[in-house]
């Protein structure tokens, strides 16, 4: 049967034939004991990233006056070019593709770097501050990149 639910096998069987059978019967990843919790989390996130992306992402993302040209890594606000670093561009793109959705710092780190480490989650705050200074006419009262206190950030859904 076909399913979109990713499967990660956790097992004590570490021989190559066992791994091959596990993967052939449908597992998306195969983890053998012993494993660290951090490794398991990283593997689960990797499997989720691979299974979440079958959708075709638009090459141009527009939210209000913000326009993101993904292939060219160009951003504009009201037709004014905005220079973003690759990390800033990726963060804005991640949130702007789903306006209104709240992203935790960990989810944003994972989207940018492929894995989230708790000690680096506050780095997202610094990136957001820099992005606001570039995107917003008044960074102290952001219109696009909004803080959800105690949780993370969201890109404004200007159609609300």
C-alpha positions in Angstrom: 0.0 0.0 0.0 1.1 3.6 -0.6 1.2 6.1 2.2 2.6 9.6 2.7 3.4 8.9 6.3 7.2 8.6 6.7 8.6 5.6 8.5 11.8 5.5 10.6 12.7 2.0 11.8 14.4 1.8 15.2 16.0 -1.5 15.7 18.8 -3.5 17.3 19.5 -5.3 14.0 22.5 -3.7 12.5 23.6 -6.2 9.8 23.5 -4.9 6.2 20.9 -7.5 5.1 18.5 -6.4 7.9 19.0 -2.7 6.8 18.3 -3.6 3.2 15.1 -5.5 4.0 13.9 -2.7 6.2 14.4 -0.1 3.5 13.0 -2.3 0.8 9.8 -2.9 2.7 9.1 0.8 2.9 11.2 2.4 5.7 12.4 5.9 4.9 15.3 5.6 7.3 16.8 2.9 9.4 18.4 3.7 12.8 20.2 1.0 14.8 20.7 0.9 18.6 22.5 2.5 20.3 21.6 6.0 19.0 21.5 9.4 20.6 18.3 11.4 21.0 19.9 14.2 19.0 20.7 11.8 16.1 17.1 10.5 16.2 15.6 14.0 16.1 17.9 15.0 13.2 16.9 11.9 11.2 13.2 12.4 11.9 13.5 16.0 10.8 15.4 15.0 7.6 12.7 12.5 6.7 10.0 15.0 7.4 11.7 17.6 5.1 12.0 15.0 2.3 8.3 14.1 2.6 7.0 17.6 3.0 8.5 18.9 -0.3 6.6 17.1 -3.0 4.5 20.3 -3.5 5.7 22.6 -6.2 6.9 25.8 -4.7 6.1 28.9 -6.6 9.2 30.7 -7.9 7.7 34.0 -7.0 6.2 34.6 -3.6 4.1 37.8 -3.0 2.7 38.9 0.3 1.4 42.5 0.3 4.1 44.7 -1.0 6.8 42.1 -0.5 7.9 40.1 -3.5 10.5 37.3 -3.4 12.1 36.0 -6.6 13.3 32.6 -5.3 15.6 31.5 -8.2 17.3 34.9 -8.3 17.3 35.4 -4.5 15.9 38.9 -5.0 13.6 40.7 -2.6 11.6 43.9 -3.1 9.3 45.9 -1.0 6.9 48.1 -2.9 9.3 47.6 -5.9 12.3 48.8 -3.9 15.1 46.3 -4.0 16.1 44.9 -0.6 19.5 43.3 0.0 19.2 40.2 2.1 21.9 37.7 3.1 21.3 34.1 1.9 20.2 33.2 5.5 17.9 36.2 5.8 16.4 35.4 2.3 15.8 31.8 3.3 14.1 32.8 6.6 11.9 35.3 4.9 11.0 32.8 2.1 10.2 30.1 4.6 7.7 32.3 6.5 6.3 34.2 3.4 5.4 30.9 1.7 2.9 30.3 4.6 1.7 33.7 5.7 0.0 33.7 9.1 1.7 30.4 10.2 3.6 30.7 13.4 7.2 29.2 13.2 9.2 28.4 16.3 12.9 29.4 16.4 13.7 25.7 16.1 11.6 25.3 13.0 13.3 28.3 11.4 16.8 27.0 12.3 15.8 23.7 10.8 14.6 25.3 7.6 17.8 27.2 7.2 20.4 24.9 8.5 18.8 21.5 8.3 19.0 20.9 12.0 18.1 23.0 15.0 20.4 23.3 18.0 18.9 24.8 21.1 22.0 27.0 21.8 21.6 28.6 18.4 17.9 29.4 18.5 18.5 33.0 19.7 20.5 33.6 16.5 17.1 33.7 14.8 16.3 36.8 16.8 19.3 38.6 15.5 18.4 37.6 11.9 14.9 38.8 12.4 16.1 42.1 13.8 18.3 42.6 10.7 15.5 41.6 8.3 13.1 44.0 9.9 15.6 46.9 9.4 15.8 46.0 5.8 12.1 45.2 5.0 10.1 47.4 7.4 9.6 51.1 7.1 9.4 51.2 10.9 11.2 48.2 12.4 9.9 49.1 15.9 6.4 48.5 14.6 6.8 45.7 12.1 4.1 45.2 9.5 5.4 42.0 7.8 7.6 40.0 10.2 5.7 39.7 13.4 6.7 38.3 16.8 4.5 35.7 18.5 5.6 36.1 22.1 6.7 33.0 23.8 6.6 31.0 20.5 8.5 32.5 17.6 7.6 34.5 14.4 5.1 34.7 11.6 4.9 36.5 8.3 1.8 38.7 8.3 -1.1 37.3 6.3 -2.1 40.6 4.8 -5.3 39.1 3.4 -6.7 38.5 6.9 
